[in-house]
């Protein structure tokens, strides 16, 4: 599950964020505890806790004292808004640069995208 591309706690946070964006985790749904997470993935509980703490700081998760961690009511929209903000810079602009490098006219890209919508 985890690879060497980034620290494990960041990969944990990313996985939970992806689950929220995809709808696998719903708003106000309880997530696994840090101990359950650590046991399931065989990692140090402190590592899982660090990933959870980041998500709490970002407003993605909230704590219910004595019960556990839950997905924040606005988490999905918060995450989608953040991803939309970086979409053009991280996805579209590099795609356009690659298209120009290999000689694909932008018109063909637009036509291809429009076919996907149908």
Secondary structure, DSSP 8 states (H G I E B T S, - for coil): ---SSS-HHHHHHHHHHHHHHHTSS-TT-B---HHHHHHHHT--HHHHHHHHHHHHHTTSEEEETTTEEEE-TTHHHHHHHHHHHHHIIIIIHHHHHHHHHHT--HHHHHHHHHHHH-
